[in-house]
Amino acid sequence: MDRNNKTQSAGALVICFAFAAVPTVAQDLVYTPTNPSFGGNALNSSHLLAIASAQRDATARDAVTGVGSSSSAGSTTESASNADLFVRQLEGRLLSALAGQVTDAIFGDNPQDSGLVTFGTTTVQFTRTLDSIRLLITNSLDGTVTEIIVPQLVTP
């Protein structure tokens, strides 16, 4: 062996011992979940919800109505669900108009202390007292009565 190889071997040996003499440091590995439901960061919730919603193909309502199944585009199931959706939206708008009439009668330009508004089979009776407004909503088909008491703002 020549002198140059011996020097390189000795240098490599010194470097190996130098690294072996350095103390090593370690720490415990700690698992932190991503999902906030399992203890993860709460700021991840909207992101995870958006991803889950984007991946979601069907809902429980789809299983009942048959939407999203392998039926053809012009099937009666889809037509029935579209008709049902239209009826629900129309019913919602009409009930919203009824709520507008009741609101106008109670709080409008000419507020009344009591009154009765009838819309089809639904009757809304309201009575104003000093500290509240009492609403009785009656469905004449099945006889159900719902009572709502709304506190009224009293200013001195």
PAZAPA-4460 file (N, C-alpha, C; in steps of 0.05 Angstrom, whole numbers, plus 32768, in hexadecimal, padded with zeros to 4 digits):
% residues 156
    n_x    n_y    n_z   ca_x   ca_y   ca_z    c_x    c_y    c_z   seq   type   mol
   8011   7FE9   8000   8000   8000   8000   8011   8018   8000     1      M     A
   800A   802B   7FF1   801A   8043   7FF0   8010   8056   8006     2      D     A
   801F   806B   800A   801B   807E   801F   8001   808E   801C     3      R     A
   7FF9   8093   8004   7FE0   80A3   7FFE   7FC8   8093   8007     4      N     A
   7FC7   8079   8001   7FB0   8068   8009   7FAF   8066   8027     5      N     A
   7FC6   8064   8035   7FC6   8062   8052   7FBB   807B   805F     6      K     A
   7FC2   8092   8053   7FB8   80AC   805D   7F9A   80AE   805A     7      T     A
   7F90   80A6   8043   7F73   80A7   803E   7F65   8094   8051     8      Q     A
   7F70   807D   8055   7F63   8069   8067   7F63   8074   8084     9      S     A
   7F79   8080   808C   7F7A   808B   80A7   7F67   80A2   80AA    10      A     A
   7F65   80B3   8095   7F52   80CA   8096   7F35   80C0   8098    11      G     A
   7F2E   80AC   8089   7F13   80A1   808A   7F0D   8094   80A5    12      A     A
   7F22   8088   80B1   7F1E   807C   80CB   7F1A   8091   80E0    13      L     A
   7F28   80A7   80DE   7F25   80BE   80F1   7F09   80CA   80EE    14      V     A
   7EFF   80CD   80D6   7EE5   80D8   80D1   7ECF   80C5   80DD    15      I     A
   7ED3   80AB   80D9   7EBF   8098   80E4   7EBE   8099   8102    16      C     A
   7ED6   809B   8110   7ED6   809D   812D   7ECB   80B8   8136    17      F     A
   7ECE   80CD   8126   7EC4   80E8   812D   7EA5   80E7   812D    18      A     A
   7E99   80DA   8119   7E7C   80D8   8118   7E71   80C6   812D    19      F     A
   7E81   80B1   8134   7E78   809E   8148   7E78   80AB   8164    20      A     A
   7E89   80BF   8168   7E8B   80CC   8182   7E76   80E1   8187    21      A     A
   7E67   80EA   8171   7E53   80FE   8174   7E3A   80F1   8181    22      V     A
   7E2F   80FE   8196   7E18   80F2   81A3   7DFF   80F4   8190    23      P     A
   7DEF   80DF   8191   7DD7   80DF   8180   7DBF   80E9   8191    24      T     A
   7DAC   80F6   8185   7D95   8100   8192   7D7C   80F4   8185    25      V     A
   7D69   80EC   8195   7D50   80E1   818A   7D39   80EB   819B    26      A     A
   7D22   80E9   8190   7D0A   80F1   819F   7CF3   80DD   8198    27      Q     A
   7CDE   80DD   81A8   7CC8   80CB   81A3   7CB8   80D5   818B    28      D     A
   7CAE   80C2   817B   7C9C   80C9   8165   7C80   80CC   8170    29      L     A
   7C73   80E2   8169   7C58   80E7   8173   7C45   80E9   815B    30      V     A
   7C30   80D9   815B   7C1D   80DA   8145   7C08   80EF   814B    31      Y     A
   7C04   8101   8139   7BEF   8116   813B   7BDB   8111   8124    32      T     A
   7BC2   810B   812A   7BAF   8106   8115   7BA8   8120   8105    33      P     A
   7BA0   811C   80ED   7B98   8133   80DC   7B7B   813B   80E2    34      T     A
   7B6A   8128   80E6   7B4D   812D   80EA   7B48   8138   8106    35      N     A
   7B3B   8150   8108   7B36   815C   8122   7B23   814B   8133    36      P     A
   7B14   8139   8127   7B02   8127   8137   7B12   8114   8148    37      S     A
   7B2B   810F   8140   7B3C   80FC   814E   7B53   810B   815C    38      F     A
   7B50   8125   8161   7B65   8133   8170   7B78   8143   815E    39      G     A
   7B72   8145   8145   7B83   8154   8133   7B7D   8172   8134    40      G     A
   7B8A   8181   8123   7B88   819E   8123   7B6B   81A5   8119    41      N     A
   7B5E   81B7   8128   7B43   81BF   8122   7B41   81CF   8108    42      A     A
   7B57   81DB   80FF   7B57   81EA   80E6   7B55   81D8   80CE    43      L     A
   7B59   81BE   80D1   7B56   81AB   80BB   7B39   81A4   80B4    44      N     A
   7B26   81AB   80C5   7B0B   81A1   80C2   7AFE   81A9   80A8    45      S     A
   7AFF   81C2   80A1   7AF2   81CB   8088   7AFF   81BF   8070    46      S     A
   7B19   81BB   8070   7B26   81AF   8059   7B1E   8192   8057    47      H     A
   7B1D   8183   806D   7B16   8167   806C   7AF8   8164   8064    48      L     A
   7AE7   8176   806D   7ACB   8175   8066   7AC7   817A   8048    49      L     A
   7AD6   818D   803D   7AD4   8193   8020   7ADD   817B   8010    50      A     A
   7AF2   816E   8019   7AFC   8156   800A   7AE7   813F   800B    51      I     A
   7ADC   813B   8023   7AC8   8126   8026   7AAF   812C   8015    52      A     A
   7AA7   8145   8015   7A8F   814C   8005   7A94   8149   7FE7    53      S     A
   7AAD   814F   7FDE   7AB3   814B   7FC2   7AB4   812E   7FBA    54      A     A
   7ABB   811D   7FCC   7ABC   8100   7FC6   7AA2   80F2   7FCA    55      Q     A
   7A8F   80FF   7FD6   7A75   80F2   7FDC   7A64   80EF   7FC3    56      R     A
   7A5C   80D7   7FBD   7A4D   80D2   7FA5   7A2F   80D1   7FAA    57      D     A
   7A26   80C7   7FC1   7A0A   80C3   7FC5   7A03   80CB   7FE2    58      A     A
   79E9   80D1   7FE6   79DF   80D7   8001   79C9   80C3   8007    59      T     A
   79BF   80C5   8020   79A9   80B3   8028   7990   80B9   8018    60      A     A
   798B   80D3   8012   7974   80DA   8002   7976   80CE   7FE6    61      R     A
   798E   80CC   7FDB   7992   80C0   7FC0   798A   80A3   7FC1    62      D     A
   798F   8095   7FD6   7989   8079   7FD8   796A   8075   7FD8    63      A     A
   795C   8087   7FE5   793F   8085   7FE6   7932   808C   7FCB    64      V     A
   793C   80A2   7FBE   792F   80AB   7FA5   793B   809E   7F8D    65      T     A
   7952   8090   7F8F   795D   8083   7F78   796F   8095   7F67    66      G     A
   7974   80AD   7F70   7986   80BF   7F61   79A2   80B5   7F63    67      V     A
   79B1   80B6   7F4D   79CC   80AC   7F4E   79CF   808F   7F48    68      G     A
   79B8   8081   7F43   79BA   8065   7F3C   79BE   8062   7F1E    69      S     A
   79BE   804A   7F14   79C4   8046   7EF8   79AB   8049   7EE7    70      S     A
   7998   8058   7EEF   7980   805C   7EDF   7985   806F   7EC8    71      S     A
   7975   806E   7EB3   7979   8080   7E9D   7970   809C   7EA3    72      S     A
   7979   80AF   7E93   7975   80CC   7E99   7958   80D4   7E99    73      A     A
   7947   80C7   7E89   792B   80CF   7E87   7919   80BC   7E97    74      G     A
   7923   80AF   7EAB   7913   809C   7EBA   78FE   80A9   7ECA    75      S     A
   78EA   809A   7ED3   78D4   80A5   7EE3   78DE   80AC   7EFF    76      T     A
   78F3   809E   7F09   78FE   80A4   7F24   7909   80C0   7F24    77      T     A
   7918   80C8   7F0F   7924   80E3   7F0E   790E   80F7   7F0A    78      E     A
   78FA   80F1   7EFA   78E4   8104   7EF6   78D4   8108   7F0F    79      S     A
   78CF   80F2   7F1E   78C0   80F5   7F37   78D0   8105   7F4B    80      A     A
   78EA   8101   7F4C   78FA   8110   7F60   78FB   812D   7F58    81      S     A
   78FC   8133   7F3E   78FB   814F   7F35   78E0   815C   7F3C    82      N     A
   78CB   814D   7F38   78B0   8157   7F3F   78AE   815B   7F5D    83      A     A
   78B8   8149   7F6C   78B8   814C   7F8A   78C8   8164   7F92    84      D     A
   78DF   8168   7F86   78EF   817F   7F8C   78E0   8199   7F86    85      L     A
   78D3   819A   7F6F   78C4   81B2   7F67   78AD   81B7   7F7B    86      F     A
   789F   81A2   7F83   7889   81A5   7F96   7893   81B0   7FB1    87      V     A
   78AA   81A5   7FBA   78B6   81AE   7FD4   78BE   81CB   7FD2    88      R     A
   78CA   81D3   7FBB   78D3   81EF   7FB8   78BB   8202   7FB7    89      Q     A
   78A6   81FA   7FA8   788E   820A   7FA6   7880   820D   7FC1    90      L     A
   787F   81F6   7FD0   7873   81F7   7FEA   7882   8209   7FFD    91      E     A
   789D   8208   7FFB   78AE   821A   800B   78A9   8237   8005    92      G     A
   78A6   823E   7FEC   78A1   825A   7FE4   7886   8263   7FEE    93      R     A
   7872   8252   7FEB   7857   825A   7FF5   7857   825D   8013    94      L     A
   7864   824C   8022   7865   824F   803F   7875   8267   8046    95      L     A
   7889   826E   8036   7899   8287   803B   7887   829F   8037    96      S     A
   7875   829E   8023   7863   82B5   801E   784F   82B7   8036    97      A     A
   7846   82A0   8040   7835   82A0   8058   7843   82AD   8070    98      L     A
   785C   82A5   8073   786C   82B1   8089   786F   82CF   8086    99      A     A
   7872   82D8   806D   7874   82F4   8068   785A   8303   806F   100      G     A
   7843   82F6   8069   7829   8302   8070   7826   8305   808F   101      Q     A
   782E   82F0   809D   782C   82F0   80BA   783F   8305   80C5   102      V     A
   7857   8307   80BB   786A   831B   80C4   7860   8337   80BF   103      T     A
   7855   833C   80A8   7849   8356   80A2   7832   835D   80B5   104      D     A
   7822   8349   80BB   780B   834E   80CD   7814   8355   80E9   105      A     A
   782B   8349   80F2   7835   834E   810D   7846   8367   810E   106      I     A
   7858   836A   80FB   786D   837F   80FD   786B   8394   80E7   107      F     A
   7858   8392   80D4   7857   83A3   80BD   7850   83C0   80C3   108      G     A
   7848   83CF   80AF   7840   83EB   80B1   7829   83EF   80C4   109      D     A
   7816   83DC   80C4   77FF   83DE   80D6   77FE   83C5   80E7   110      N     A
   780F   83C3   80FC   7811   83AB   810C   77F7   83A6   811C   111      P     A
   77F0   838C   811D   77D7   8384   812A   77DE   8376   8144   112      Q     A
   77CC   8377   8158   77D0   8369   8171   77C9   834B   816F   113      D     A
   77B8   8344   815D   77B1   8328   8159   77A6   8325   813C   114      S     A
   77A6   830C   8133   779D   8308   8118   779D   82EA   8111   115      G     A
   7793   82E5   80F9   7791   82C9   80F0   7797   82CA   80D2   116      L     A
   77AA   82B9   80CA   77B1   82B6   80AE   77AE   8299   80A6   117      V     A
   779F   8294   8091   7799   8278   8088   77A5   8274   806D   118      T     A
   77B2   825E   8069   77BE   8257   8050   77BA   8239   804C   119      F     A
   77A6   8232   803B   77A0   8216   8036   7796   8209   8050   120      G     A
   77A4   81F5   8059   779C   81E6   8071   77AB   81F1   8089   121      T     A
   77BC   8205   8086   77CC   8210   809C   77C0   822B   80A5   122      T     A
   77BC   822D   80BF   77B1   8245   80CB   77C6   8250   80DF   123      T     A
   77CD   8269   80DD   77DF   8276   80F0   77D0   828B   80FF   124      V     A
   77CE   8288   8119   77C1   829C   812A   77D6   82A8   813C   125      Q     A
   77D7   82C3   813D   77EB   82D0   814D   77DE   82E3   8161   126      F     A
   77EB   82E6   8178   77E1   82F8   818D   77F9   8306   8199   127      T     A
   77F8   8321   819A   780E   8331   81A5   7807   8338   81C2   128      R     A
   781A   8333   81D4   7817   833B   81F0   782D   8350   81F5   129      T     A
   782F   8359   820E   7843   836E   8215   7860   8365   8211   130      L     A
   7865   834B   8216   7881   8343   8215   7887   832C   8200   131      D     A
   7872   8323   81F2   7877   830E   81DF   7861   830D   81C9   132      S     A
   7867   82FD   81B5   7853   82F8   819F   784F   82DA   819E   133      I     A
   7836   82D2   81A0   782F   82B5   81A1   7823   82AE   8186   134      R     A
   782E   8299   8179   7825   828F   8160   781A   8273   8164   135      L     A
   7802   826E   815A   77F7   8252   8159   77F4   824A   813C   136      L     A
   7802   8236   8134   7801   822C   8119   77F2   8211   8119   137      I     A
   77DB   8211   810B   77C9   81F9   810C   77C8   81ED   80F0   138      T     A
   77CC   81D3   80EE   77C8   81C5   80D5   77AD   81B6   80D7   139      N     A
   779A   81BE   80C6   777F   81B3   80C9   777D   8197   80BE   140      S     A
   7790   818D   80AF   778F   8172   80A5   7793   815D   80BB   141      L     A
   77A9   8161   80CB   77AE   814D   80E0   77AA   8159   80FC   142      D     A
   77A2   8172   80FE   779B   817E   8118   77B3   8185   8129   143      G     A
   77CB   8185   811E   77E3   818C   812D   77E3   81AA   8132   144      T     A
   77EC   81B2   814A   77EE   81CE   8152   780A   81D3   815C   145      V     A
   7817   81E8   8151   7831   81F0   8159   782F   820B   8165   146      T     A
   783B   820F   817D   783B   8229   818A   7857   8234   818B   147      E     A
   7859   824D   8182   7873   825B   8183   786F   8274   8192   148      I     A
   7880   8279   81A6   787F   8292   81B5   7899   82A0   81B0   149      I     A
   7897   82B8   81A5   78AE   82C9   819E   78AF   82E0   81B2   150      V     A
   78C6   82E3   81C1   78C8   82FA   81D3   78C8   8314   81C3   151      P     A
   78BC   8328   81CE   78BA   8342   81C0   78CC   8355   81CE   152      Q     A
   78DB   8365   81BF   78ED   8379   81CA   78DD   838F   81D7   153      L     A
   78E2   8393   81F0   78D4   83A8   81FF   78E9   83BE   8205   154      V     A
   78E4   83D6   81FB   78F6   83EC   8200   78E9   83FF   8214   155      T     A
   78F8   8408   8228   78ED   841A   823C   78E7   8436   8232   156      P     A
***
